[in-house]
Amino acid sequence: MSLRLSCSIERRDFALTVNLTVGRGDVRAIIGPNGSGKTTTLHLVAGLLAADAGTISFDGQMFDDAASGGFLQPEQRHVGVMFQDNALFPHLSVADNIAFGLRARGNDREKVRHVLAEMLARLDIVHLARRFPRELSGGQQQRVALARVLATQPDILLLDEPTSSLDTDARDEIRELLGNTFRDFPGVVLLVSHDEAETQRLATSVTRIDLRRDSTVMASLNDSV
């Protein structure tokens, strides 16, 4: 049971080839220089980008098959994404941000209420439920973003430099929270990070992007530990 990527994507001055297999229970850190395709890799898994060639699959379910044109839309993939800037909805309260994905998937009111209460307690943000993102610190916003991702019980968790915008104290706090989350998470985790200490603390395996620059940025992401 695993996430498998054997695909490539090209843009005018950028080409990325990915050959990667990540098993359930693995926290795979993806590291490499800016512009090498780390975020692009997450977007391919999430369905925010389509591969130009090759396939992406999870536990036998095809997410993307460029040859046949088969493509599973993002909302059909059981994937949760925690963006670098947290991407909270500014016009929604903390509670409504967390509940958004549950409601979008058609869960009934009782299920939404139950999961929301669980997430607020789990992330220690009960007292923030009625606040809006602009009223929160960076660390609090990341807690809300993580709660929103976990509320839908994804099989794949994607995190794009989740602590890069935080100060030192908040960064340590969120790293501890992520570590606890990863230990209990039964699916696949892909973690993009520039921080070696963070990688060593949170990841069970590491893959580095190889990069070559000429007129085109040529990047390749291959299995490594």
QUICORGI-V557834 format. One record per pair of residues at least 24 apart in sequence whose C-alpha atoms are under 6 Angstrom apart, sorted by sequence separation. I is the first residue (numbers start at 1). J is the second residue. If there is no record, write none. Layout:
i=I j=J
i=I j=J
This chain:
i=47 j=74
i=46 j=74
i=119 j=147
i=139 j=170
i=156 j=187
i=158 j=189
i=161 j=192
i=155 j=187
i=156 j=188
i=157 j=189
i=158 j=190
i=159 j=191
i=160 j=192
i=161 j=193
i=156 j=189
i=95 j=129
i=94 j=129
i=94 j=130
i=93 j=130
i=94 j=131
i=93 j=131
i=94 j=132
i=93 j=132
i=9 j=51
i=8 j=51
i=9 j=52
i=90 j=133
i=8 j=52
i=8 j=53
i=7 j=53
i=7 j=54
i=6 j=54
i=7 j=55
i=6 j=55
i=98 j=148
i=102 j=152
i=5 j=56
i=4 j=56
i=4 j=57
i=3 j=57
i=3 j=58
i=2 j=58
i=2 j=59
i=1 j=59
i=86 j=145
i=80 j=149
i=80 j=154
i=79 j=154
i=78 j=154
i=84 j=160
i=78 j=155
i=79 j=156
i=80 j=157
i=81 j=158
i=82 j=159
i=83 j=160
i=84 j=161
i=81 j=159
i=84 j=162
i=25 j=186
i=29 j=190
i=25 j=187
i=26 j=188
i=27 j=189
i=28 j=190
i=29 j=191
i=30 j=192
i=31 j=193
i=24 j=187
i=25 j=188
i=29 j=192
i=24 j=188
i=29 j=203
i=28 j=203
i=27 j=203
i=32 j=208
i=27 j=204
i=28 j=205
i=29 j=206
i=30 j=207
i=31 j=208
i=32 j=209
i=28 j=206
i=30 j=208
i=36 j=219
i=14 j=216
i=18 j=220
i=20 j=222
i=13 j=216
i=14 j=217
i=15 j=218
i=16 j=219
i=17 j=220
i=18 j=221
i=19 j=222
i=20 j=223
i=16 j=220
